[in-house]
Amino acid sequence: MTDTQLPTHWTLQRIRDVSRDQEAVVLCTERTVKWVAGLGAHEVLRPEIVLGFHGLCLVKLVDDEDWYMGSVYDDGSIDCWAAYDELYEALRGL
């Protein structure tokens, strides 16, 4: 994947440096992503960017500036349980 699929002013190497995960990758957005925090029905989310980190991921949604942290399952689906205002903060939270 190219840096054009990353947030403005970010490169994959910068994401790897901040997260301290040199194997971080950009993942395909064609997958089921759900918000599972809290009680009630799980909300299905529309991902714009998905970054993978050894079973964890960060998801940027279409029309939303927040970053959502979650788990990537064997079938490629993602359950998110935390949200961050900024990518830097989310990367440090991994």
HELIX and SHEET records of a PDB file:
HELIX    1   1 ASP A    3  GLN A    5  5                                   3    
HELIX    2   2 LEU A   12  SER A   19  1                                   8    
HELIX    3   3 LEU A   87  ARG A   92  1                                   6    
SHEET    1   A 7 VAL A  25  LEU A  27  0                                        
SHEET    2   A 7 PRO A  47  PHE A  53 -1                                        
SHEET    3   A 7 LEU A  56  LEU A  61 -1                                        
SHEET    4   A 7 TRP A  67  VAL A  72 -1                                        
SHEET    5   A 7 ILE A  78  TYR A  84 -1                                        
SHEET    6   A 7 VAL A  33  TRP A  35  1                                        
SHEET    7   A 7 GLU A  43  LEU A  45 -1                                        
END                                                                             
